[in-house]
Amino acid sequence: MENDYFDKNYMYYKLNVARLAQALALMVAGACIVIVINIIVAILYCATDRESSAGKFFSDTLSQFKFNAYIRYYMLCYFDLTFFSVMKLIEGSDNTVGRRVATIASYVLFTLAMVMPVFFISVVCYRFDVLRIKHAKAAFNTLILKVDKQSRWRLIVPFYYFFRRILTAVLLSIPISNTFIFLQYVFVLMSSHSYVLYLVAVKPYQTTLFNNYVLANETFYSALIIAIFIFSDATPELDIKIGAAIVLIASVNCMIAANFIMVIVMACKGRDALKEDIKQQKLRRAERELMEDEEEEERRQRQQKEEEEFTKLPDDTTNLATLDAKAEADDKELATGEKKKKKRRKDKNKNDNDELTEYTHGGTTIGNTTNAGNTSALGNTTQGMLDDDTYEKKKKDKKKKKRKDKAKNRQDDVEEAKIPDDEQVPSTDKAGKGAKTKASSDDPSSSDKKNKKKKAEEEDDNNNDLL
């Protein structure tokens, strides 16, 4: 097995099948150690008093083996187990008994690599409603460690953990002679960048400290992948490879420094301060999410109202169109009715010509006959109307003249008074003008009554003339 290599690349790094088998044997030995520790803790828990401090310690430790310790160890070995199994299945050589056993084990490991992540994620999603309760998530707390449980979108973290590792294991197992070898770097780099965007957008962890820590690690890992791609045979120039080597070393050191600083901060901060910080961050996040939900609800209601108004617009336009059509039809009916009335009036005027009378100076003609020998043509009614007007005017003038003559001829009763000769009457300036005087009937009140009667008579005469 020392002379067997999976590919030429492994020959360059002297990574033969025997060393890969040693790594697999060490992982199996680690699993056995975990099982032995679980058995020892269970024995000590049964041997000590449960109410004592030692009994409580062993009780808490034993609860971690159900099943957090095994899940965490499987997560640590997941990439290596998947990589070895895929590599053996692609190699496909079953010449010896050992290779056949290795092929069977590879099928088992790859099946578990596909099934176990789905099982873990289904359990987490099924118990999402009770994840806020500490005892409800105690059995699988390591899957969602320090992850905020308020939203399902934040539960993508464990799924992404398994997905990117199985994708990397499958892509790295592609032989160097394959034409799709470049897909190794493309897909691994895309998975890393997508996780960086997810961390920035969602911030799935409970505190800002954890979010920044994971974001820093992922950023340095992306820089490491880019540097490895440039350092490989994809770029033949030596200067570029030297620069890529510097970036590669710097990114590795930055990842180590980030983890070392995080350990120091957590040790200095303490468990109680960390719990208090987590509570405050939860309250702030809950308030912010509540405000966002209210804004989203308002926006949704506003959009629904706009959609309802938009859907009502066609009905309104149709109603307006029908109303306009009705109004136009009514206008046409009114116009046609007025035209018909006008035509009827014209027809009546034409038919009534024979019934009109014509007045002339010599006499009146009814129809086509005359009383004084004056004749007129048929329908010549306008001449008679003009003669009628002049005749009425002359009649009014005659009446006015008669009234004036009567007013002139009207005189008050005057009596002559005889003065005896014996009486001496003093001479006055009016004696030479005559001895006539007005009687006592010249009272101003009687004259006003007469004037009112005259005006009333004139108004009656005018009204009669107009009629």
CORDA-V880086 format. One record per residue. N is the residue number from 1. RES is the residue in one letter. D_LAST is the distance of its C-alpha to the last C-alpha in Angstrom with 1 decimal. Layout:
n: [N;N]
res: [RES;RES]
d_last: [D_LAST;D_LAST]
This chain:
n: [1;2;3;4;5;6;7;8;9;10;11;12;13;14;15;16;17;18;19;20;21;22;23;24;25;26;27;28;29;30;31;32;33;34;35;36;37;38;39;40;41;42;43;44;45;46;47;48;49;50;51;52;53;54;55;56;57;58;59;60;61;62;63;64;65;66;67;68;69;70;71;72;73;74;75;76;77;78;79;80;81;82;83;84;85;86;87;88;89;90;91;92;93;94;95;96;97;98;99;100;101;102;103;104;105;106;107;108;109;110;111;112;113;114;115;116;117;118;119;120;121;122;123;124;125;126;127;128;129;130;131;132;133;134;135;136;137;138;139;140;141;142;143;144;145;146;147;148;149;150;151;152;153;154;155;156;157;158;159;160;161;162;163;164;165;166;167;168;169;170;171;172;173;174;175;176;177;178;179;180;181;182;183;184;185;186;187;188;189;190;191;192;193;194;195;196;197;198;199;200;201;202;203;204;205;206;207;208;209;210;211;212;213;214;215;216;217;218;219;220;221;222;223;224;225;226;227;228;229;230;231;232;233;234;235;236;237;238;239;240;241;242;243;244;245;246;247;248;249;250;251;252;253;254;255;256;257;258;259;260;261;262;263;264;265;266;267;268;269;270;271;272;273;274;275;276;277;278;279;280;281;282;283;284;285;286;287;288;289;290;291;292;293;294;295;296;297;298;299;300;301;302;303;304;305;306;307;308;309;310;311;312;313;314;315;316;317;318;319;320;321;322;323;324;325;326;327;328;329;330;331;332;333;334;335;336;337;338;339;340;341;342;343;344;345;346;347;348;349;350;351;352;353;354;355;356;357;358;359;360;361;362;363;364;365;366;367;368;369;370;371;372;373;374;375;376;377;378;379;380;381;382;383;384;385;386;387;388;389;390;391;392;393;394;395;396;397;398;399;400;401;402;403;404;405;406;407;408;409;410;411;412;413;414;415;416;417;418;419;420;421;422;423;424;425;426;427;428;429;430;431;432;433;434;435;436;437;438;439;440;441;442;443;444;445;446;447;448;449;450;451;452;453;454;455;456;457;458;459;460;461;462;463;464;465;466;467]
res: [M;E;N;D;Y;F;D;K;N;Y;M;Y;Y;K;L;N;V;A;R;L;A;Q;A;L;A;L;M;V;A;G;A;C;I;V;I;V;I;N;I;I;V;A;I;L;Y;C;A;T;D;R;E;S;S;A;G;K;F;F;S;D;T;L;S;Q;F;K;F;N;A;Y;I;R;Y;Y;M;L;C;Y;F;D;L;T;F;F;S;V;M;K;L;I;E;G;S;D;N;T;V;G;R;R;V;A;T;I;A;S;Y;V;L;F;T;L;A;M;V;M;P;V;F;F;I;S;V;V;C;Y;R;F;D;V;L;R;I;K;H;A;K;A;A;F;N;T;L;I;L;K;V;D;K;Q;S;R;W;R;L;I;V;P;F;Y;Y;F;F;R;R;I;L;T;A;V;L;L;S;I;P;I;S;N;T;F;I;F;L;Q;Y;V;F;V;L;M;S;S;H;S;Y;V;L;Y;L;V;A;V;K;P;Y;Q;T;T;L;F;N;N;Y;V;L;A;N;E;T;F;Y;S;A;L;I;I;A;I;F;I;F;S;D;A;T;P;E;L;D;I;K;I;G;A;A;I;V;L;I;A;S;V;N;C;M;I;A;A;N;F;I;M;V;I;V;M;A;C;K;G;R;D;A;L;K;E;D;I;K;Q;Q;K;L;R;R;A;E;R;E;L;M;E;D;E;E;E;E;E;R;R;Q;R;Q;Q;K;E;E;E;E;F;T;K;L;P;D;D;T;T;N;L;A;T;L;D;A;K;A;E;A;D;D;K;E;L;A;T;G;E;K;K;K;K;K;R;R;K;D;K;N;K;N;D;N;D;E;L;T;E;Y;T;H;G;G;T;T;I;G;N;T;T;N;A;G;N;T;S;A;L;G;N;T;T;Q;G;M;L;D;D;D;T;Y;E;K;K;K;K;D;K;K;K;K;K;R;K;D;K;A;K;N;R;Q;D;D;V;E;E;A;K;I;P;D;D;E;Q;V;P;S;T;D;K;A;G;K;G;A;K;T;K;A;S;S;D;D;P;S;S;S;D;K;K;N;K;K;K;K;A;E;E;E;D;D;N;N;N;D;L;L]
d_last: [144.4;145.2;145.1;141.8;138.6;135.1;134.2;135.5;133.5;135.4;138.6;137.7;137.2;140.3;138.1;139.9;139.2;141.9;140.1;136.8;138.7;140.1;136.5;135.5;138.6;137.8;134.3;135.8;138.3;135.5;133.8;137.0;137.4;133.9;134.8;138.1;136.4;133.9;136.9;138.7;135.6;135.1;138.7;138.5;135.3;137.0;140.1;138.4;136.5;132.8;132.0;134.1;133.0;135.0;133.5;130.0;130.9;132.3;129.3;126.9;129.1;129.4;125.6;125.3;127.4;124.8;123.6;122.8;126.3;126.5;123.0;123.7;127.0;125.4;122.7;125.4;127.4;124.3;124.3;128.1;128.2;125.3;126.8;130.2;128.9;126.6;129.4;131.9;129.4;128.7;132.5;133.1;136.9;138.7;142.2;143.9;143.5;142.3;139.5;138.4;138.3;136.4;133.9;133.3;132.9;130.4;128.3;128.3;127.4;124.6;123.1;123.3;121.7;118.7;118.4;119.2;116.3;113.8;115.3;115.2;111.6;110.5;112.1;110.4;107.0;107.5;108.4;105.7;104.0;107.3;108.6;107.6;110.1;113.5;115.6;113.3;114.1;117.7;119.2;117.6;116.6;118.5;116.0;113.1;115.2;113.0;110.0;106.7;105.7;102.0;100.9;102.2;101.9;104.8;107.0;107.3;110.2;113.0;111.6;111.7;115.2;116.6;114.4;115.4;119.1;119.2;117.3;119.8;122.8;121.6;120.8;124.2;126.0;124.9;127.9;128.2;128.4;124.9;122.2;119.8;122.0;119.3;117.1;119.4;118.1;114.5;113.9;116.0;114.2;110.7;111.6;112.6;109.5;107.2;108.9;108.5;104.7;104.6;106.4;104.0;100.9;101.8;104.5;106.0;108.7;108.3;108.9;108.4;112.2;112.8;109.9;111.3;114.8;113.9;111.7;114.6;117.0;114.7;114.0;117.7;118.3;115.7;117.5;120.8;119.5;118.3;121.6;123.6;121.6;122.3;125.9;126.5;127.3;123.6;124.3;127.6;127.4;129.7;127.8;124.7;127.0;128.5;125.0;124.1;127.3;126.5;123.0;124.6;127.2;124.5;122.2;125.0;126.1;122.5;122.2;125.5;124.4;121.0;122.8;125.4;122.8;120.8;123.9;124.7;121.1;121.1;124.5;123.4;120.1;121.4;120.0;118.1;116.3;115.5;114.0;111.9;110.7;109.7;107.7;105.8;105.1;103.9;101.4;100.1;99.8;98.0;95.4;94.9;94.5;92.1;89.9;90.1;89.2;86.2;85.1;85.7;83.7;80.7;81.0;81.1;78.1;76.1;77.2;76.2;72.7;72.3;73.4;71.0;68.1;69.3;69.4;65.9;64.5;64.5;62.6;60.0;59.7;59.3;56.6;54.8;55.2;53.8;50.8;50.2;50.4;47.9;45.5;45.8;45.3;42.1;40.8;41.6;39.9;36.7;36.8;37.4;34.6;32.1;33.4;33.0;29.4;28.7;30.6;28.6;25.3;26.8;28.1;24.8;23.1;26.1;25.9;22.2;22.7;23.5;20.4;18.1;17.4;18.4;17.3;20.2;21.2;23.4;21.2;19.5;21.7;21.3;23.7;26.5;26.4;25.2;24.8;26.3;28.7;26.7;27.4;26.4;28.1;27.3;24.8;23.8;20.1;19.9;20.7;18.0;15.4;17.1;17.1;13.4;13.0;15.7;14.5;11.2;13.5;16.0;13.7;12.9;16.6;17.6;15.8;17.5;20.8;20.6;20.2;23.1;25.2;24.8;25.8;28.8;29.9;29.7;33.3;35.1;37.7;41.0;44.3;47.6;50.4;53.9;56.6;60.1;62.8;65.1;62.8;63.0;59.8;60.3;59.0;56.1;54.5;51.4;53.5;53.5;49.7;49.4;49.7;46.0;44.8;41.6;41.6;41.5;37.8;37.1;37.0;35.1;33.5;31.9;30.5;28.8;27.1;25.8;24.5;22.6;21.1;20.0;18.4;16.5;15.3;14.3;12.3;10.5;9.9;8.6;6.2;5.1;5.5;3.8;0.0]
